[in-house]
């Protein structure tokens, strides 16, 4: 039998639980919208400020890490609440 960390099980359960997202409020929709449009907006703002395209694209890609960090924090909160 493979040993499984209880924290991992809680995190997987929190990710797979789709019904919770329906009652999670506005965040699931905001998260999906930000994932789609935040890099585009960052790139457009930097492009309009006459920043070179490669730098604009780099910052647009890095803007996704902000969303990932927020999502990781929310998953940790769910895991703490379950334990």
Secondary structure, 3 states (H helix, E strand, C coil): CCCCCHHHHHHHHHHHCHHHHHCCCCHHHHHHHHHHHHHHHHHHHHHHCCCCHHHHHHHHHHHHHHHHHHHHHHHHHHHHHHC
